[in-house]
Amino acid sequence: MGVGVGVVEESRLGGLDLCLWGKFCKRHGVVYPLLFHMLDVAALAGELWDRMLVAAQRAQIASGLGLSEGEARGVLMFIAGLHDLGVRRR
């Protein structure tokens, strides 16, 4: 069995599509792809929904959106994941 390769190692080998990047690490000289950053943020939003909101808050948000709690969680994760899309930083 081969040794697993992580994101940092894979990007050094040129194995990842780095045309769109979310973060750049000067220390390691690697790019963290935008897609991975978006997925990280969406996952974090889901964790915040699950761990930080009480049931009444989740119900209120879902009701305000006209969605079930599961649907509301998914929509908020999706929106959070898109938070940097279209942002141009100099």
SVG drawing of the C-alpha trace seen along z (x, -y; Angstrom):
<svg xmlns="http://www.w3.org/2000/svg" viewBox="-43 -46 51 48">
<polyline fill="none" stroke="black" stroke-width="0.4" points="0.0,0.0 1.2,-3.5 1.6,-6.4 -1.3,-8.8 -0.7,-12.2 -2.3,-15.3 -3.3,-18.6 0.0,-20.3 2.0,-17.4 -0.3,-17.0 -0.2,-20.8 3.6,-20.7 3.5,-17.8 1.2,-19.7 -1.6,-17.2 -4.3,-19.7 -6.0,-22.2 -4.7,-25.4 -6.2,-27.9 -8.6,-29.2 -7.2,-29.6 -8.7,-30.5 -5.6,-30.9 -1.8,-31.1 0.7,-29.9 4.0,-31.7 5.7,-29.5 5.0,-26.3 4.7,-27.9 1.4,-26.2 -2.0,-27.3 -5.2,-26.1 -7.8,-25.7 -10.9,-27.9 -13.2,-24.8 -11.6,-23.3 -11.9,-26.6 -15.6,-26.8 -16.2,-23.2 -14.4,-24.0 -16.6,-27.0 -19.8,-25.2 -18.9,-22.3 -18.1,-24.8 -21.5,-26.5 -23.2,-23.1 -21.2,-22.5 -22.2,-26.0 -25.9,-25.2 -25.7,-21.9 -23.6,-23.0 -24.3,-26.7 -27.9,-27.1 -30.6,-25.9 -33.6,-24.1 -35.8,-27.2 -33.3,-29.2 -33.0,-26.6 -36.8,-26.4 -37.2,-30.2 -34.6,-30.4 -36.2,-27.5 -39.7,-29.0 -38.5,-32.4 -37.1,-30.8 -40.2,-28.7 -38.1,-25.5 -37.7,-22.4 -34.8,-22.6 -32.7,-20.2 -33.4,-22.3 -32.5,-25.5 -29.3,-24.0 -28.3,-23.0 -29.2,-26.4 -27.2,-28.2 -24.2,-25.9 -24.4,-26.6 -24.6,-30.3 -21.7,-30.3 -19.7,-28.3 -20.2,-30.9 -19.1,-33.8 -15.9,-34.5 -17.2,-33.8 -16.9,-36.9 -14.8,-38.8 -11.7,-40.4 -8.9,-41.3 -5.8,-43.2"/>
</svg>
